[in-house]
Amino acid sequence: MTTQPLTHLTTIGGSQPDKVPRSVLVIYTGGTFGMVYELKTGQLIPFNFGQVLDFLPELNRLNFNITIVATSRIIDSANMTPAVWVELAQLIETNYGQYDSFVILHGTDTMAYTASALSFMLTDLSKPVILTGAQLPIGVARSDARENFLTALEIATAVDELQQPVVPEVCVYFNSVLLRGNRSTKRESVQFNAFVSENYPTLATAGVSIDYNSPFIQPYRTGQSLVIQTALDPNIALLMLFPGITTAVVDAILSTPGLRGVALETFGAGNAPTDGWFLDALTKAAGRGLLLMNVSQCAGGRVVQGHYQTSEQLARIGVVSGADITLEAAIVKLMVVLGQEPGHDEAAMIRLRTRLAQPMAGEMSID
């Protein structure tokens, strides 16, 4: 995957001008970040991101080499697809040897999905990949775009005393906090603190200084080469339970043609109805080779199958516990796992359930 850079900025400055500046590839996908007001109509329109210095002259004061590229199509994040995730992974792979780190500018609505996807797709990653965006466009006076972007760049280029990256994993930076990408969830649409990580500690907090929570950051991988996983199977569904859910609704979802996996969004600690018709529907679905994953509806919840009688039957059926995984990470993980295993015989299902139940990129905690 290759693309022409929108702009290349060699920004010499900072507190250590005697050292070779680190290099960052910034990948622009679209979203609120890159909008400005059109004077005649007063509407928000995308601007030429190659002219980013017009809005962020502060970039000239950073001690980084920055190259900015755009994905093949600039989109609102509501239009995000697995094909774009593949393009992003390929862009990173193609440029992996040329840059020390990567910053992805992304719309907020599906940022947690993209961060989760890249965490699974970029195997043996040893460089920072930081996603960020904004709640207000960069062309608005009160925009949060500037701080989010500038601090994401600083985090992406941070190194320790061994000159190794401080955060060699896929992360989301937003409103002064750095989160593991596959542990993040968008919580707010009208406040600047848009993202939270309910079940995993914050990786860093940016104030006057940037304080890193080192024990919870993925360790640097030495001697590893990046390998990307691009086989994704989108034939999955979400079945969210609610009191009064009907047989017709459950059967309609589980019998979807071509369906291979279902994220079962259950109550509390992974509880579900014990009605015979419901358990029979899941049993038949599992027997047909559907991969079922149990995810809690609670933002800070954790699935503990068998803790209550109402979840004990799910484990017997073959439903995989998602532990404390986010819904976003669960959905993408199903796509990735199924994409790497086309079979659905008994042996394939054992492999799929085993892989789904184990952490792939720090997305879930296993006791």
C-alpha positions in Angstrom: 0.0 0.0 0.0 1.6 3.3 -1.1 0.3 6.8 -1.1 1.6 10.2 -1.9 2.3 12.5 1.1 0.1 15.5 1.5 3.0 17.3 3.1 6.4 16.7 4.7 7.4 18.9 7.6 11.0 18.9 8.9 10.5 20.7 12.1 13.8 21.5 13.8 13.7 22.8 17.3 12.8 21.7 20.8 15.1 21.2 23.7 17.6 18.8 22.2 18.5 20.2 18.7 21.8 18.2 18.8 19.9 14.9 18.5 18.5 13.5 15.3 14.7 14.2 15.3 12.4 11.2 15.5 10.1 10.7 12.5 6.3 10.4 12.6 4.0 9.3 9.9 0.6 11.0 10.4 -2.3 9.3 8.6 -5.4 11.4 8.1 -8.7 9.4 7.6 -11.2 12.2 8.0 -13.6 13.1 10.8 -14.5 16.2 12.7 -10.8 17.1 13.2 -10.2 18.2 9.7 -13.2 20.5 9.3 -13.4 24.3 8.9 -16.3 26.7 8.4 -17.1 27.8 4.9 -17.6 31.6 5.2 -20.4 31.9 2.6 -22.7 29.1 3.9 -21.5 28.8 7.5 -21.3 25.0 7.0 -18.5 22.7 8.1 -16.5 21.4 5.2 -13.2 19.4 5.0 -10.1 21.4 4.4 -6.9 20.5 2.5 -5.0 18.8 5.2 -1.8 19.5 3.4 -2.2 23.0 4.6 -2.2 22.0 8.3 0.4 24.5 9.2 -2.1 27.3 8.5 -4.0 26.0 11.5 -1.2 24.5 13.6 1.9 26.7 13.3 3.0 25.1 16.6 4.2 22.1 14.6 7.2 24.2 13.5 8.4 24.3 17.1 8.5 20.5 17.6 11.7 18.5 17.2 10.1 15.9 15.0 10.2 15.0 11.3 6.5 14.7 10.3 5.1 13.3 7.1 1.3 13.5 6.6 -0.6 11.2 4.3 -4.2 10.5 3.7 -6.1 7.3 3.2 -7.4 6.7 -0.3 -10.8 8.1 0.6 -11.5 10.7 3.3 -14.6 9.6 5.3 -16.7 10.4 8.3 -15.9 7.7 10.8 -19.6 6.5 10.7 -18.6 5.1 7.3 -15.7 3.2 8.6 -15.3 -0.4 7.2 -12.9 -3.3 7.6 -11.5 -2.4 4.2 -10.2 0.9 5.7 -8.7 -1.0 8.6 -6.8 -3.2 6.1 -5.6 0.0 4.3 -4.3 1.5 7.5 -2.5 -1.7 8.5 -0.9 -1.9 5.0 0.1 1.8 5.2 1.8 1.1 8.5 3.5 -2.1 7.3 4.8 -0.3 4.1 6.3 2.6 6.1 7.3 0.7 9.2 11.0 0.8 8.5 11.0 4.5 7.6 9.2 6.0 10.7 9.7 5.7 14.4 5.9 6.0 15.2 2.5 6.6 13.7 -0.4 9.0 14.5 -3.8 8.4 13.0 -6.3 11.2 12.8 -9.7 9.7 13.0 -13.4 10.5 13.7 -14.5 9.8 17.2 -17.6 7.7 16.6 -15.7 4.5 15.5 -12.2 5.3 16.8 -12.4 2.6 19.5 -13.3 0.0 16.8 -10.4 1.0 14.6 -8.0 1.0 17.6 -9.2 -2.4 18.5 -8.8 -3.7 15.0 -5.3 -2.4 14.6 -4.2 -3.9 17.9 -5.2 -7.3 16.6 -4.0 -6.8 13.0 -0.5 -5.4 13.8 1.2 -8.5 15.2 4.5 -8.1 17.1 4.1 -4.3 17.0 7.1 -2.5 18.6 6.3 1.1 17.7 3.6 3.5 18.9 0.4 3.8 16.9 -1.6 6.6 18.5 -5.2 7.4 17.4 -6.7 10.8 18.1 -9.3 13.2 16.8 -11.5 16.1 18.1 -14.9 16.9 19.3 -14.7 20.3 17.6 -13.2 21.0 14.2 -9.7 22.5 14.0 -11.3 25.5 12.3 -13.2 26.4 15.5 -11.6 28.7 18.0 -12.3 26.5 21.0 -11.3 23.3 19.2 -9.7 20.5 21.2 -8.0 19.4 18.0 -4.7 21.2 18.7 -4.0 19.8 22.1 -5.0 16.3 21.1 -2.9 16.2 18.0 0.2 17.9 19.5 0.2 15.7 22.6 -0.4 12.6 20.6 2.7 13.5 18.5 4.8 14.0 21.7 3.6 10.7 23.1 4.3 8.9 19.8 7.9 10.2 19.8 8.7 9.7 23.6 11.6 7.3 24.3 13.1 5.9 27.5 16.7 6.0 28.6 17.5 3.1 26.2 16.0 5.1 23.3 13.1 2.6 23.1 9.5 3.9 22.6 7.7 4.5 25.8 4.4 3.3 24.4 5.0 0.6 21.8 1.3 -0.3 21.3 -1.9 0.9 19.7 -3.5 3.6 21.9 -6.2 6.3 21.9 -5.2 9.8 23.1 -8.0 12.2 24.0 -8.5 15.0 26.4 -5.3 14.6 28.4 -5.5 10.8 28.8 -3.8 7.9 26.9 -5.8 4.7 26.8 -5.0 1.2 25.5 -6.8 1.2 22.1 -8.7 -2.0 22.6 -9.8 -1.0 26.1 -11.3 2.3 25.0 -14.9 3.2 24.5 -16.5 6.4 23.4 -18.7 7.7 26.3 -19.4 11.4 25.4 -20.6 13.1 22.3 -20.9 16.7 23.7 -18.0 16.8 26.2 -14.3 16.9 25.5 -13.6 13.8 27.7 -15.1 11.5 25.0 -13.2 8.3 25.8 -12.9 6.0 28.9 -11.3 2.8 29.8 -13.5 1.3 32.5 -11.7 -2.0 32.9 -8.1 -1.1 32.5 -5.9 1.7 33.9 -5.0 4.9 32.0 -1.6 4.5 30.3 -0.7 8.2 30.7 -2.0 11.5 31.8 -0.9 14.7 30.2 -0.7 17.8 32.4 2.2 20.1 32.7 4.2 17.0 32.2 3.2 13.6 30.7 3.1 11.0 33.4 3.3 7.4 32.1 1.7 4.5 34.0 4.5 2.2 33.0 3.5 -1.1 34.7 0.3 -1.2 32.5 2.0 -0.4 29.1 2.9 -3.3 26.8 6.6 -4.0 27.0 8.9 -3.2 24.1 9.4 -6.2 21.8 13.0 -6.7 20.8 14.0 -8.6 17.7 10.4 -8.9 16.4 9.3 -8.0 12.9 5.9 -6.6 12.2 3.4 -9.0 10.6 -0.1 -7.8 9.6 -3.2 -9.8 9.7 -5.6 -8.6 7.0 -8.1 -11.5 6.8 -11.3 -10.2 8.4 -14.7 -11.9 8.3 -17.5 -9.3 8.7 -20.2 -12.0 8.9 -21.0 -11.4 12.5 -23.9 -10.0 14.4 -24.7 -8.4 17.8 -27.6 -9.8 19.8 -28.4 -7.5 22.7 -30.6 -9.1 25.3 -33.5 -7.2 26.9 -36.5 -8.2 29.1 -39.2 -9.4 26.7 -37.0 -10.3 23.8 -39.0 -12.6 21.5 -38.3 -15.9 19.8 -38.8 -14.2 16.4 -36.1 -11.6 17.1 -33.5 -14.2 18.4 -34.2 -16.6 15.5 -34.0 -13.9 12.9 -30.5 -12.9 14.0 -29.2 -16.4 14.6 -30.5 -17.6 11.3 -29.0 -14.8 9.2 -27.6 -16.3 6.0 -23.8 -16.6 6.0 -23.5 -15.6 9.7 -20.4 -17.1 11.5 -20.2 -15.3 14.8 -22.4 -13.5 17.3 -21.5 -11.1 20.2 -24.1 -11.9 22.8 -24.6 -8.8 24.9 -25.9 -10.1 28.2 -26.9 -8.7 31.6 -24.5 -8.0 34.5 -21.9 -10.7 35.0 -22.9 -12.5 31.8 -26.4 -13.6 32.7 -29.1 -14.5 30.2 -32.6 -15.9 30.2 -33.0 -19.6 31.1 -36.2 -20.0 29.1 -36.1 -23.3 27.2 -36.7 -21.7 23.8 -33.8 -19.3 24.2 -31.3 -21.9 25.3 -32.5 -24.2 22.5 -31.9 -21.4 20.0 -28.3 -20.9 21.2 -27.7 -24.7 21.3 -28.8 -25.1 17.7 -26.8 -22.1 16.6 -23.6 -23.5 18.2 -24.3 -26.8 16.6 -24.4 -25.2 13.2 -21.0 -23.8 13.8 -21.8 -20.3 15.0 -19.1 -18.8 17.2 -20.8 -17.2 20.3 -19.1 -14.7 22.6 -20.6 -13.4 25.9 -20.1 -9.7 26.5 -21.6 -7.7 29.4 -23.9 -4.8 28.8 -22.3 -3.0 31.7 -19.6 -0.5 30.7 -17.5 -1.6 33.6 -18.8 -5.2 33.7 -17.1 -8.5 33.6 -18.5 -11.8 32.4 -18.2 -14.7 34.9 -20.0 -17.6 33.3 -21.4 -19.9 35.9 -21.2 -17.4 38.8 -25.0 -17.3 38.6 -27.3 -20.1 37.5 -28.5 -17.9 34.7 -25.1 -18.0 32.9 -24.1 -21.6 33.7 -26.0 -23.0 30.8 -24.2 -20.7 28.3 -20.8 -22.3 29.1 -22.3 -25.7 28.6 -23.6 -24.7 25.2 -20.1 -23.5 24.1 -20.5 -19.7 24.5 -17.1 -18.2 25.0 -16.7 -15.8 28.0 -15.5 -12.3 27.0 -14.4 -11.6 30.5 -13.9 -7.8 30.7 -13.6 -7.1 27.0 -15.3 -4.0 25.5 -18.1 -4.5 23.0 -16.0 -2.8 20.3 -13.0 -5.1 20.9 -15.3 -8.2 21.0 -16.9 -7.4 17.6 -13.5 -6.8 15.9 -11.9 -9.8 17.6 -14.7 -12.0 16.2 -13.9 -10.7 12.7 -10.2 -11.3 13.1 -10.4 -14.8 14.6 -13.0 -15.9 12.0 -11.0 -14.4 9.2 -8.1 -16.6 10.1 -10.1 -19.8 10.4 -12.4 -20.5 7.4 -13.6 -23.9 8.7 -16.5 -24.6 10.9 -16.2 -28.3 11.7 -15.8 -29.5 15.2 -12.0 -29.2 15.2 -12.1 -25.7 13.7 -14.7 -24.6 16.3 -12.4 -25.8 19.2 -9.6 -23.8 17.7 -11.8 -20.7 17.3 -13.2 -20.9 20.9 -9.8 -21.4 22.3 -8.4 -18.4 20.5 -11.3 -16.2 21.2 -11.1 -17.0 24.9 -7.4 -15.9 25.2 -6.0 -12.4 25.1 -4.4 -11.4 21.8 -3.3 -7.8 22.5 -4.1 -7.1 26.1 -7.8 -6.6 25.3 -9.1 -8.8 28.2 -8.0 -9.9 31.6 -7.9 -13.6 32.4 -7.7 -14.8 36.0 
